[in-house]
Each structure stands twice: as structure tokens, then as C-alpha cells.
Amino acid sequence: MRRLQVRPLPAAVALAAVGAGAIAGSAAVARRRRTTGPDRWHSVTINCSPDQLDPLPPPLADLGFPVEVRVQPAPGDRGTELAARVAAAADPERVRRLRAALREARSIVEVGEVLKPDAPATTRPTLRSAPLAYATKHGREEGRL
């Protein structure tokens, strides 16, 4: 029977691995900052013509802080692209409200009301369904579910 001998890594190799991990982590943070900065455009594609978005739907018109809006035909004749960004310095709460307003505007233009996937609930809450209920409730804040 043959035994494997495990040798410890030299300190230089371990240090290089830690350094590479730190560089990769800082690159990921920098990439995240580029995609969530104050000048980032958030957009939705709405199944309508651009003239149906004049005036803007209530969720965008009633935000209460300055927002830049861009309306243009979507590529491939697939409706209209509605893009918006916070005009002043963007704090995370304003960006969250802007993203929610874009989703609600799309729902109002296409359906006539804001659709909520979790209301009314069709099942009773259980301990096992709690993570899904939390994700459904808070997923609309950041657009992830």
C-alpha cells in the first residue's frame, strides 16, 4: 500500500495566492461600483409605442426627486425602451425607488395596474416558506429574485 506524503506549501506560494485573491476581490468591488454609480441608466422595455409614454406614467412622475428620463424605440420593433437615472447625487434609497417606479410604470402602461406576485397569498405561511416569502417581498426592491 502506497502512502501519499503531504507537504506544506512554501510561504511564497501561499502569499501569492492571498495576493491574487485580494486583487480579484478589489476588482469585483470596483466593477460593482461602476454598475451602480450615480450616472447609471436603469431601463425597462415596455410593449407600447413611444407616444404612449407622454406624459410619463404616475410612478415616475411622482418620485419627488430629479430624474433624467430617456424614451426611445426598443431594438427590433419590440416596443419602447424607457430609461431613467437619478439626476443628483444618488443614494441607494433613491436608486431603489427609481427602479421600483420603472417596474410599476411598465406594469401600469401594459396592464393598467401594478401587478403584485405575492398578494393575495394562496397558502398559509410556514417555516419552510419563509425564505421564499422574504425573497418575493424584497426582490422588487433591487430587481433580483
C-alpha positions as CSV (number, residue, x, y, z in Angstrom):
1,M,0.0,0.0,0.0
2,R,1.3,3.4,-1.0
3,R,1.0,6.4,1.2
4,L,0.8,10.0,0.0
5,Q,3.0,12.5,1.6
6,V,1.5,15.9,2.1
7,R,4.0,18.7,2.1
8,P,3.1,22.2,3.3
9,L,3.1,25.0,0.7
10,P,6.0,27.3,0.6
11,A,5.3,30.7,2.2
12,A,5.8,32.5,-1.2
13,V,3.1,30.4,-2.9
14,A,0.7,31.0,-0.1
15,L,1.4,34.7,-0.1
16,A,0.9,34.9,-3.9
17,A,-2.5,33.1,-3.5
18,V,-3.6,35.5,-0.9
19,G,-2.5,38.5,-3.0
20,A,-4.3,37.2,-6.1
21,G,-7.5,36.8,-4.0
22,A,-7.2,40.3,-2.8
23,I,-6.8,41.7,-6.3
24,A,-9.7,39.7,-7.6
25,G,-11.9,40.9,-4.7
26,S,-11.0,44.6,-5.2
27,A,-11.7,44.2,-9.0
28,A,-15.1,42.8,-8.2
29,V,-15.9,45.7,-5.8
30,A,-14.7,48.2,-8.5
31,R,-16.9,46.5,-11.1
32,R,-19.9,46.7,-8.8
33,R,-19.3,50.4,-8.2
34,R,-19.2,51.1,-11.9
35,T,-22.6,49.4,-12.5
36,T,-24.3,51.1,-9.5
37,G,-22.9,54.6,-9.8
38,P,-24.9,57.8,-9.8
39,D,-24.8,58.2,-13.5
40,R,-26.1,54.6,-14.3
41,W,-29.2,54.4,-16.5
42,H,-31.8,51.9,-15.4
43,S,-34.2,50.8,-18.1
44,V,-37.2,48.7,-18.9
45,T,-38.7,47.7,-22.2
46,I,-42.4,48.4,-22.5
47,N,-44.8,46.8,-25.1
48,C,-46.2,50.1,-26.4
49,S,-45.3,52.9,-28.8
50,P,-43.1,55.9,-27.6
51,D,-46.0,58.4,-27.8
52,Q,-48.0,56.4,-25.1
53,L,-45.3,57.5,-22.6
54,D,-46.1,61.2,-23.0
55,P,-46.8,62.2,-20.2
56,L,-44.8,59.9,-18.0
57,P,-46.8,57.3,-16.0
58,P,-47.5,58.3,-12.4
59,P,-44.8,56.3,-10.6
60,L,-42.0,58.1,-12.5
61,A,-43.7,61.5,-12.5
62,D,-44.4,61.3,-8.7
63,L,-41.0,60.3,-7.4
64,G,-40.3,63.6,-5.6
65,F,-36.6,64.0,-6.7
66,P,-35.0,65.0,-10.0
67,V,-34.8,62.2,-12.6
68,E,-33.5,62.2,-16.1
69,V,-35.7,60.2,-18.5
70,R,-34.9,58.8,-22.0
71,V,-37.6,57.3,-24.2
72,Q,-36.7,55.6,-27.4
73,P,-37.9,52.8,-29.6
74,A,-36.6,49.4,-28.5
75,P,-34.3,47.5,-30.9
76,G,-36.1,45.2,-33.3
77,D,-39.5,46.9,-33.1
78,R,-40.1,45.3,-29.7
79,G,-41.8,48.3,-28.0
80,T,-40.3,51.2,-26.3
81,E,-37.2,51.5,-24.1
82,L,-37.8,53.7,-21.0
83,A,-34.6,54.6,-19.2
84,A,-34.1,56.8,-16.2
85,R,-31.4,57.8,-13.8
86,V,-31.2,59.9,-10.7
87,A,-30.1,63.4,-11.7
88,A,-28.4,64.5,-8.5
89,A,-26.1,62.5,-6.2
90,A,-27.7,59.1,-6.0
91,D,-28.1,57.5,-2.6
92,P,-29.1,53.8,-2.6
93,E,-32.7,54.6,-1.4
94,R,-33.3,56.9,-4.4
95,V,-32.0,54.3,-6.8
96,R,-34.2,51.6,-5.2
97,R,-37.2,53.9,-5.5
98,L,-36.4,54.7,-9.1
99,R,-36.1,51.0,-10.1
100,A,-39.4,50.2,-8.4
101,A,-41.0,53.2,-10.2
102,L,-39.7,51.9,-13.6
103,R,-41.2,48.4,-13.0
104,E,-44.5,49.9,-11.8
105,A,-44.7,52.2,-14.8
106,R,-44.2,49.3,-17.1
107,S,-47.0,47.4,-15.4
108,I,-49.4,50.4,-15.5
109,V,-48.8,51.0,-19.2
110,E,-49.0,47.4,-20.2
111,V,-51.8,46.1,-17.9
112,G,-53.4,49.1,-16.3
113,E,-52.4,48.3,-12.7
114,V,-49.4,47.3,-10.7
115,L,-49.2,43.6,-10.5
116,K,-48.0,42.1,-7.2
117,P,-47.0,38.4,-7.3
118,D,-47.5,37.9,-3.6
119,A,-50.9,39.4,-3.0
120,P,-53.2,37.8,-2.1
121,A,-51.3,34.9,-0.7
122,T,-52.7,31.5,-1.8
123,T,-51.2,29.4,1.0
124,R,-50.7,29.8,4.7
125,P,-47.2,30.8,5.9
126,T,-44.9,28.0,7.2
127,L,-41.4,28.0,8.5
128,R,-40.2,26.4,5.2
129,S,-41.9,29.0,3.1
130,A,-40.4,32.0,5.0
131,P,-37.3,32.4,2.8
132,L,-39.4,32.4,-0.4
133,A,-41.8,34.9,1.2
134,Y,-38.9,37.2,2.2
135,A,-37.3,37.0,-1.3
136,T,-40.6,37.7,-3.0
137,K,-41.3,40.7,-0.7
138,H,-37.8,42.3,-1.1
139,G,-36.9,41.1,-4.6
140,R,-38.8,44.0,-6.1
141,E,-36.5,46.5,-4.3
142,E,-33.4,45.6,-6.2
143,G,-34.9,43.7,-9.2
144,R,-33.5,40.4,-8.1
145,L,-35.4,37.3,-7.2
